[in-house]
Amino acid sequence: MFSKVRLAHLATIGILFILSVMLLPSVIFYLLEPGWSLLDTFYFVFISLTTIGLGDYIPGDNIIHEPYRDIYKSGVGIFLLLGLIMMSLTLTVFYDIPQLNLGLHLLRHRYLYT
């Protein structure tokens, strides 16, 4: 019973994280960045928030409205800071559920099928 509740909690946190921190900003960047596809924006968000940061996509370089470029770049910086905070909090929540013992469940299934 408790294991199902914990798994539901973990799934809910994961789905909310993906929707609010990965997909929603991807759609916003898709609407604001000319020349970027939806896959490009998701790639930028994922690469940036996982701290890989390759630098091949830089938001704000192709902004048509020049007076708003500084505000836009500041907003992107704030998003990246808050996104990294959300990423670390989500990973902490996943780590702090030792009652799930996901590693033990995976090992048990491995030994059953070998």
Sequence and secondary structure as in RCSB ss.txt:
>XXXX:A:sequence
MFSKVRLAHLATIGILFILSVMLLPSVIFYLLEPGWSLLDTFYFVFISLTTIGLGDYIPGDNIIHEPYRDIYKSG
VGIFLLLGLIMMSLTLTVFYDIPQLNLGLHLLRHRYLYT
>XXXX:A:secstr
 HHHHHHHHHHHHHHHHIIIIIIHHHHHHHHHSTT  HHHHHHHHHHHHTT    S  TTTT S GGGHHHHHHH
HHHHHHHHHHHHHHHHHHHHT GGG HHHHHHHHHHHH 
